Amino acid sequence: MSEEALAAVFTATGEPLRLEHYPLPTLSAGEVLVRITCCTICGSDVHTYEGRRTTPVPTILGHEIMGTVAELPPGEAVTDVAGHPLAVGDRITWSIAANCGDCFFCEHEIPPKCEKLFKYGHEAIDDVHPLSGGLAEYCHLAAGTPIVRVPAELPDAVACPANCATATVAGALRVGNVGPGKVTLIQGAGMLGLSAIAMARWRGATEVIACDIDPERLELAPQFGATKCVLVQNSIDELTEVVAETTGGRGVDVAIELSGAPSSVAAGLKLLRIGGTYVLIGSVYPAADVPVSAEWVVRRWLNIHGVHNYLPEDLATAIEFLTSEHARYPLAELVTATFPLESAEEAFAHTIRERAHRVAVVPK
């Protein structure tokens, strides 16, 4: 094993990614060194790259990562989320963040809001932990990182989004209690939305209605299990009619909002049945406030939840879902191009130019 790792470093918007070498770490208790086999470029990576999202710099972007265990520390075994000890050579993915396990939010079972959160692909490079992003040959996992083994039959590029898009969707569907007999509305048919459609069907949802403002994205929705698809470019009138026809005028049991658009949030609230559940996961950037009628919420017994990132169990569910369903749904086709690590700059340009769902970056 080499004593250093190549990485593509983001320094500022408008500046090309810089190829740098960093020394491999000496591991402490609970840490893992992973040889990266694949990283997919997420929408949030593009937002940072284009300057629409701030992050400490310099940094190694990329958090949708697959790899194999290259080294473990001496002493007590490091375990996966199922409690099984890891071994060198294990094929793994891991949570988008490490948490301390001891703070107020960890103790109250909200580890994504840990007071000492360490987030992969979002941390500034420093002397202690420089290799913390996916656009590199190796990643240094901190103690407290939830880790999940990945079966051999699940391709790298399909597994990579598990620790971002797929696990986030798994958390949203868990909170929304999507399951048999439920009519579910999925607002947005990007990577998250298509994953949500397929996972809702996997969980037994009877009807999955998909909507989007982009006809090209919406065209893919039936391939992922959507039973009805509605274009909502200028009006929600057709969507309102479809929901009414599907539910006998009651409204949907669950709506999952993935776009973050204020108009979409306002529309979704109106389409819930009495006692329905609304789960918001797309509102992760500044936007206009959404007017909400408190009386409407109260009289209709509505449940409104926000989900930002996910719990360790959701990552395990994501891998279970992908392993079970990757041959049924065209999940692999959402990763439309592959670039070597040395061409990470070109990978971003391709992602932006082609408006790709995902592009893979693979070290040699």
C-alpha positions in Angstrom: 0.0 0.0 0.0 1.3 3.5 -0.9 2.1 5.9 1.9 0.1 8.7 0.3 -3.2 9.3 -1.5 -4.1 11.4 -4.5 -7.1 13.7 -4.1 -8.9 16.3 -6.2 -9.1 19.4 -4.1 -11.7 22.2 -4.3 -10.3 25.6 -3.3 -12.8 28.2 -4.6 -15.7 28.7 -7.1 -14.3 29.3 -10.5 -11.0 27.6 -9.8 -10.2 24.2 -11.3 -9.9 21.2 -8.9 -6.3 20.8 -7.9 -4.7 17.4 -7.8 -2.7 16.9 -4.5 -1.1 14.1 -2.5 -1.7 13.6 1.2 0.0 11.2 3.6 -2.1 8.2 4.8 -3.0 8.4 8.5 -2.0 6.5 11.5 -5.3 5.1 12.8 -6.7 5.6 16.3 -9.3 3.5 18.0 -12.6 3.2 16.1 -11.1 4.6 12.8 -10.9 2.9 9.4 -8.8 3.6 6.3 -10.8 2.8 3.1 -9.5 2.4 -0.4 -12.1 4.2 -2.5 -13.5 2.3 -5.5 -16.1 4.8 -6.7 -17.6 8.2 -5.8 -20.7 9.7 -7.5 -21.2 13.5 -7.8 -24.2 14.6 -5.9 -26.3 17.7 -6.5 -24.9 19.3 -3.4 -21.4 18.8 -4.7 -22.4 20.7 -7.8 -24.0 23.5 -5.7 -20.7 23.9 -3.8 -18.6 23.8 -7.0 -20.8 26.5 -8.5 -20.8 28.7 -5.4 -24.5 28.2 -4.5 -23.5 26.5 -1.3 -20.7 27.5 1.1 -18.2 25.0 2.5 -14.9 25.4 4.3 -11.9 25.3 1.9 -9.7 23.7 0.8 -11.8 20.6 0.8 -12.2 17.2 -0.9 -15.7 17.1 -2.2 -17.7 13.9 -2.6 -19.8 12.0 0.0 -21.5 9.3 -2.0 -18.7 6.8 -1.7 -17.9 3.1 -2.0 -14.7 1.3 -1.0 -13.0 -1.6 0.6 -11.4 -1.7 4.1 -7.7 -1.1 3.6 -6.5 -0.9 7.2 -8.0 -1.2 10.8 -6.5 0.1 14.0 -5.0 -2.4 16.6 -7.0 -3.3 19.6 -10.8 -3.4 19.9 -12.6 -4.3 16.7 -14.4 -1.8 14.6 -18.0 -2.9 13.9 -20.6 -2.2 11.3 -24.2 -1.0 12.1 -25.2 -4.6 12.7 -22.5 -5.0 15.3 -20.3 -7.4 13.2 -16.5 -6.8 13.3 -15.0 -5.4 10.1 -12.1 -7.1 8.3 -9.6 -5.8 5.8 -11.0 -6.3 2.3 -14.7 -5.8 3.4 -16.7 -3.9 0.8 -18.4 -1.1 2.6 -20.2 2.2 2.4 -20.8 4.6 5.4 -22.9 7.4 6.6 -22.5 10.9 5.3 -21.3 11.9 8.8 -19.7 10.6 12.0 -21.3 11.5 15.3 -20.0 11.5 18.9 -22.7 9.4 20.5 -22.6 11.4 23.7 -24.1 14.8 23.1 -27.7 15.9 23.7 -28.9 15.2 20.1 -27.1 11.8 19.9 -28.7 10.8 23.2 -32.1 11.9 21.9 -31.6 9.7 18.8 -31.0 12.6 16.3 -27.4 11.8 15.4 -27.5 13.8 12.1 -27.6 16.9 14.4 -24.7 15.8 16.6 -23.0 18.8 18.2 -19.6 17.4 17.0 -20.7 16.2 13.6 -17.9 15.3 11.2 -19.3 15.3 7.6 -17.6 13.6 4.7 -17.0 15.7 1.7 -17.8 18.9 3.6 -14.8 19.3 6.0 -11.7 21.6 5.5 -8.5 19.8 4.9 -6.2 19.9 8.0 -3.2 18.1 9.2 -5.2 15.6 11.4 -7.9 14.5 8.9 -7.1 15.6 5.4 -8.7 12.6 3.6 -12.4 13.1 4.3 -14.0 13.3 0.9 -14.7 10.9 -2.0 -12.7 12.5 -4.7 -9.6 10.7 -3.6 -7.9 7.3 -3.5 -8.5 6.8 0.2 -10.9 8.0 2.9 -10.1 8.2 6.6 -13.2 7.3 8.6 -13.5 8.9 12.0 -14.6 7.0 15.1 -18.4 7.0 15.3 -19.1 6.6 11.6 -22.0 4.2 10.9 -20.7 1.6 8.4 -22.6 -0.9 6.3 -21.3 -3.9 4.4 -22.3 -4.0 0.7 -23.0 -7.3 -1.0 -20.8 -8.3 -4.0 -23.7 -8.4 -6.4 -24.5 -4.6 -5.9 -22.5 -2.5 -8.4 -20.3 0.3 -7.1 -22.0 3.0 -9.0 -25.5 1.9 -7.9 -24.4 1.6 -4.3 -22.7 5.0 -4.1 -25.8 7.1 -3.7 -27.0 4.9 -0.9 -25.3 7.1 1.7 -27.0 10.3 0.5 -30.0 10.1 -1.8 -31.2 6.5 -1.0 -30.7 6.7 2.7 -32.4 10.1 2.9 -35.4 8.7 1.0 -35.4 5.6 3.3 -35.6 8.0 6.3 -38.4 10.0 4.8 -40.5 6.9 3.9 -39.9 5.5 7.4 -41.1 8.8 9.0 -44.1 8.9 6.6 -44.9 5.2 7.4 -45.3 4.5 3.7 -46.4 0.9 3.2 -49.2 -1.5 2.0 -52.4 0.2 1.0 -51.0 3.7 1.1 -51.4 6.2 -1.7 -48.2 8.2 -1.9 -47.4 11.4 -3.7 -43.7 12.0 -4.7 -43.0 15.7 -5.6 -39.9 15.8 -7.7 -38.5 13.2 -10.1 -34.8 13.7 -9.8 -32.4 11.2 -8.2 -34.2 11.5 -4.9 -37.6 11.3 -6.4 -37.0 8.3 -8.6 -35.4 6.5 -5.7 -38.4 7.4 -3.5 -40.9 6.1 -6.1 -39.1 2.7 -6.4 -38.7 2.4 -2.6 -42.3 3.3 -2.0 -43.3 0.4 -4.3 -40.8 -1.9 -2.6 -42.4 -1.0 0.8 -45.8 -1.9 -0.6 -47.4 1.4 -1.6 -50.6 0.7 -3.6 -50.4 3.9 -5.7 -47.4 6.2 -6.2 -48.2 9.5 -8.0 -45.2 11.4 -9.3 -45.1 15.0 -10.3 -42.4 17.3 -11.6 -42.0 20.5 -13.7 -39.4 18.8 -16.0 -41.0 16.5 -18.6 -37.7 14.7 -19.3 -37.3 13.7 -15.7 -41.0 12.8 -15.4 -40.6 10.4 -18.4 -38.4 8.2 -16.2 -40.9 7.9 -13.3 -43.0 5.0 -14.7 -39.8 2.9 -15.1 -39.2 3.3 -11.4 -42.7 2.2 -10.4 -44.9 5.4 -10.6 -48.5 4.4 -11.2 -49.5 8.0 -12.3 -47.3 10.9 -13.6 -48.4 14.5 -13.7 -46.5 17.5 -15.3 -47.0 20.6 -13.0 -45.2 23.3 -15.0 -48.0 26.0 -14.9 -50.7 24.7 -12.7 -51.6 21.9 -10.1 -55.1 21.6 -11.5 -54.4 18.3 -13.2 -52.5 17.0 -10.2 -55.4 17.9 -8.0 -57.8 16.0 -10.3 -55.5 12.9 -10.4 -55.2 12.8 -6.7 -59.0 13.1 -6.3 -59.7 10.4 -8.8 -57.1 8.1 -7.3 -58.3 8.5 -3.7 -62.1 9.0 -4.1 -61.7 12.7 -3.3 -60.0 12.1 0.1 -56.4 13.1 -0.7 -53.1 11.2 -0.5 -52.1 9.3 2.6 -48.5 10.5 2.4 -46.7 13.2 0.4 -42.9 13.4 0.1 -41.6 16.8 -1.0 -38.1 16.6 -2.6 -37.8 19.8 -4.7 -37.7 22.4 -1.9 -39.7 24.8 -4.1 -42.1 26.9 -2.0 -44.9 26.5 -4.5 -44.5 22.7 -4.4 -44.7 22.7 -0.6 -47.9 24.8 -0.6 -49.5 22.5 -3.1 -48.6 19.3 -1.3 -50.2 20.4 1.9 -53.5 20.8 0.1 -53.4 17.4 -1.4 -53.2 15.4 1.9 -56.2 13.5 3.2 -57.5 14.1 6.7 -54.9 12.6 9.0 -52.3 12.6 6.2 -48.6 13.0 6.6 -46.3 15.4 4.8 -42.5 14.8 4.8 -40.2 17.6 3.7 -36.7 16.7 2.6 -36.0 19.0 -0.3 -36.0 22.3 1.5 -32.3 22.5 2.2 -31.5 25.9 0.7 -32.8 29.4 1.3 -36.2 30.1 -0.3 -39.3 32.1 0.2 -41.5 31.3 3.2 -44.5 29.1 2.6 -47.8 30.4 4.0 -49.5 27.7 6.0 -53.0 27.9 7.4 -52.8 26.7 11.0 -56.5 26.1 10.9 -56.1 23.8 7.9 -53.5 21.8 9.7 -55.5 21.5 12.9 -58.9 20.7 11.4 -57.5 18.1 9.1 -55.3 16.4 11.7 -52.2 16.8 9.5 -48.7 15.5 10.4 -45.8 17.6 9.0 -42.2 16.3 9.4 -38.9 17.6 8.3 -36.1 15.1 7.6 -32.5 16.2 7.1 -30.1 13.3 6.4 -31.0 10.1 8.2 -30.4 7.5 10.9 -27.9 4.6 10.7 -30.8 2.2 10.2 -31.9 4.1 7.1 -28.5 3.5 5.5 -28.9 -0.2 6.2 -32.4 -0.1 4.6 -31.0 1.7 1.6 -28.4 -1.0 0.9 -31.1 -3.7 1.5 -33.4 -2.0 -1.0 -30.7 -1.5 -3.7 -29.5 -5.1 -3.3 -33.1 -6.4 -3.7 -34.3 -4.1 -6.5 -31.3 -2.9 -8.6 -32.1 -5.4 -11.3 -35.8 -4.5 -11.3 -35.4 -0.8 -11.7 -32.9 1.0 -14.0 -31.0 2.4 -11.1 -27.6 1.9 -12.9 -28.8 4.0 -15.8 -29.0 7.1 -13.5 -25.2 7.1 -13.4 -24.6 8.2 -17.0 -20.8 8.6 -17.2 -17.6 7.6 -15.5 -14.4 9.6 -15.2 -11.0 8.8 -13.7 -10.0 10.7 -10.5 -7.5 12.7 -12.5 -10.4 14.0 -14.6 -12.6 15.0 -11.7 -12.8 18.6 -13.1 -14.1 17.2 -16.4 -16.6 15.1 -14.4 -18.1 18.2 -12.9 -18.3 20.0 -16.2 -20.1 17.0 -17.7 -22.5 16.8 -14.8 -23.4 20.5 -15.2 -23.6 20.5 -19.0 -25.7 17.3 -19.3 -27.8 17.9 -16.2 -26.9 14.4 -15.2 -28.5 12.6 -12.3 -25.2 11.2 -11.3 -21.6 10.9 -12.7 -19.1 8.5 -11.2 -15.5 9.2 -10.5 -13.2 6.2 -10.1 -9.6 6.1 -8.8 -7.1 3.9 -10.7 
